[in-house]
Amino acid sequence: MKKTGKARITILADNAARPPYRAEHGFSALLEAGGAAGVDEGGARPLVVLLDTGRGAVFGNAAAAGIDLSRVTDVILSHGHYDHTDALPETLDRCPAARVHASSRVGREHYSVSTGPCRAIGLSVPARSALAALGAGRYNAFAGAASVADGYLGLVEGIPRVHSLEGPSPLLFADALCSVPDLVEDELALWFETEQGLVILTGCCHAGFINTCEHVLARSAETRVRAVIGGFHLAGVREARLEATAAYIAERGIERVVACHCTGDAETAWLTARLGATVTKGEAGMVVEF
């Protein structure tokens, strides 16, 4: 995989926001590298990559950040939950040249009891239609692993659940009766390599923080994790899992962890108390540079 030079990540949709940005229950992050935002270090084609679309706040937040979404070269869907994909149809309208990458299983059904009765939380009908309307030249539905964006980005889906504490959520199910636990097999992680190590981006990290990082490391020539940014789905987990996550971050020497979306405010505060400035709370409008 090609190493990036300087890169910038802007969180465009999140459960929290700093003024003048708007918060929503959703997630989206923009990665600019290889020539974007004045960081060209060798004439590479600018990479402007959108991970997830959130539910709609991304458009006003992008405008507030001075970001022109029509420059987006690639849209990557971390998994098929509505809070990561509802704004896909309008995103594709605003990003006419963008190619979409997702797991070949992104259209599978997802259900939740997080708010009470069993309800569908998968791709909306408009999002499904938007994907179906894309030709093969614009839609890369892959299985396993893929190298995209001119070889600067790696994607991997079907992340195995190896760590004993990183099991499926008791609130998520794969069937309309909410009887079969959902392993969210369509979830993917995105990573890129820098001279100082890997930077990993996640939508929800349903497979677990440790499982996700280890699966990415197994597919990269890099042995160091420089940063992990995204949702980690730690809200409501037992303290033993938080302890294991904190120990892993420390042992791996991860320099920066930006906890967004579904990580949980209390759980983020717990990790920050344990690990100090290594862990920060993400929010719409935040910019992270490498």
N, C-alpha and C positions, 0 to 999 in steps of 0.2 A: 504494500500500500504506500502511496505517496504521502510524505509528511507535509502538513500545512506550515505556512509561515505564521504570520499573525492572524488571529481570528477573533471575532466578536460575537457574543450570544446576547440577544435581547429577549427578555421574557415578555410576550405580547398578550397572553391570557393566563390568569391564575386566580385562585380563590381570594388572594389578597392583592392590593394595588396601592401604589403611592400616587398622590395627586400629580398631574391631572388625569391619571389613567383610571380605567374602570375595572372593577373586579367582577368575576363570575365564577360559578362552579365549572371549571374547565381548564384546559391547558393548551398553550401554544408557545413555541420558542423559535426565533429566527437566528440562523447561523450564517454569518458572512465571513468568507475567507477567500484566499487565492485571488485577490485583486479587488474585492468589494471594500467599500468604505476606506479607500486609500491604503490598503494593506497589501498591494501587489508586490511580490518579491520574486519576479521572474517571468512576468508576462502571461501567467496562467489565466484561463478563462475565469471571470469572477464567479464564485459560488455564492448563491443566495438561496439558502435552503430553509424551508418551513417545516418544522416538526409539529404535527398536529395543527388543527384549525380552531380548537375551542368551539364555542357556541355562537360567537358573533362579536364579542368585545375586541377581537383582534383587529378589526377594521378601524375603529375609532382610536384604539391604542397605537396602531401603526402610524396613523396620521399625526397623533400627538408626539410620537417619537421622530417624526420627519422621515419615515420609511415608506418608500414607494414599492408596494407589493407587486406591481407589474414586473419588477426585476427578478422575482423569484424564479429560479431555474428548476427546482425540485421540491415537491411536496411529499413528505413522508408521514404515513399514518402509523402511530405506535401500536394501535390495536383498535378494535371495532366498537368501542363504547361511545355513546352519543356525545359525552362532554369533551371528546377529543376530535369529533368528526362532524358535528351538526353544521358547521359553517363551511363545509367542503364545497357545496354547489356555488356559493358566491365567491369563494376563494378561487375556484377554477375560472370563473368569469373574469376575475380581476388579474389572474395570472395566466394569460392565454398561451404562454410558451412553456409552462411548467410541466414536467413529467411527474407522475404520481407513482410512489413505491409503497407497497404494503404486503403483508403476508398473504399468501394465496387463500388463507382461511379467515381473512378479515370480515367476511360476510356471515360468519356463523352467528347463531343466536346467543344472546347474553341476557341474564335476568338478575334481579336484585330484590332483597327484602329490607334494604337499608332504611327505607322510609315507611315500612309497614307491609302492605300486601305485595305479593309477588308481581313484579312489573318488568316489562322489556326495557333494556337499556342498550341494545345494540344499535347498529346503523339505522338511521331514519330512512323512510322511503325516498325522500329527495336525495339523500347521500348515496343510497344504493343506485338510484337512477343516474346520478352524475358519474359514478364509476362505470356503470354499464355502457354509458354513452361514449366513453373514452376508447379510442382505438388502441391496438397493441403497441403502436409507436409511442403512445403517451402513458400507458399504464403497465407498470412492471409488477405483476403479482408473483412473488417468488416464494420458494420453499427453502428452508435451511439458512444459507448465508448468501449475501450479494455484495458486490463492490459497485458503488454508484458515484455519480458526480465526478466523472473523469478519473476514478480511482482514488479520490481523496477521502471518501467516506465508506465505512463498513456498516452493514446491516446484518443482524442475525435474529431469526425468529425461532419459535419452538424451544424456548429456554427451559432446560430440565430443572426440576425441583429436587436438588440433591441435599441441601442442608436440612437437618431434621427440624429446625425451628421455623423454616420458611414454607409453611404449608398453605393451602388455599384459604381464602377468606370465608368465614362462616356466613357471610351475607350475600355471596355471589353464587349463581347457579347457572347450569348449562341447559336447563329445560324449563318449560312453562309451568311446571308444577313446583318448581323450586325444591327439587329433591336430589338433584345430582350436582355436587360441588363443581364449580367452574374453574378449570385450570388455566383459562385464558391462553390457549395454545397459539392464538394469532398474535400475541404480543411480540414486539420486536424491540431491540435496543440499537441505537446509533452510536458510532464512535469514530473519532479521527485521531491521527497520531501527530504529536508535536515532538520537538527535540527533547522535551522534558517529560514525556510520557503520554499515555492515553487520556483523552477527554471523552467521557461517556455521557450520553443524553438518554433519558428515559421518559416515557409518558407517565406510567404509574408503577412500574417495577413490580407487577403482580407476582412474578416468579421469585421475588426477594432480592434485596440489595446484594447480598453475598453471592447468590446463585448467578445473578446477572453479571456482576463484575468478573467472576471466575469464568463464565462461559465466553465472555468477550476476550479475556486474556488468553484463553485456550486457542483463539482464532487469530491472534495477532502476534507478530514477531516482537512486539514491545512487552516488557515485563513490569513496567511501572504504570500506576494509575495516577495521573496528575489531578484530575477533577471528575466529579460525578454531579450532574445537574438534572433535576426533574422531580417528578412525584415518586415517592418511595412506598406508598401504601402501608404506612406504619400506624396510622390512627387506630387506637384501641387494642394494639397487640400487647402481649404480656411483656413484663420488664425483662424477662430472660432473653427475648428476641432483641430488645433494644441493647442489652448488654453485649450480645453476640455481634450486633451491627457495629457498635462503638469499638469493640475490640478488633474487629476486622479492619475498620478504617485506620486505627492506630497502627496495627501490625503491618498493613500494606503501605503505610506512609502516605496515604492520600492527602494531598495538600489542601484541597478545597472541596467541600460538599455544600451544594445549594439545594435546600429542601423545599419543594414546591407542592402545590395542589393537594394531593391526598396524603401527604406525610403526616399531617396532624400537628396542630400548634403546640400541644403539650409535649408531644413526642419530639418535635424539633427543639423545643426548649430543653428537654432532658438531654438530648445529644449535645447541644451547645454547652450546657453546664458541665458535661463530662469531657468534651473535646475542645472547648474554647472556640477561638476564632476560626478553626477549621470548618465548623458548621455554621452556615448562615441561613436565615429564612428568605426564600425567594418571594417575589411579588411582581406583578405586572409593572413594567417600566424599568426593572433592574437590568443593568448591562454588566456582563462579565467578559473581560478581555484576556487573551492569552498571547 
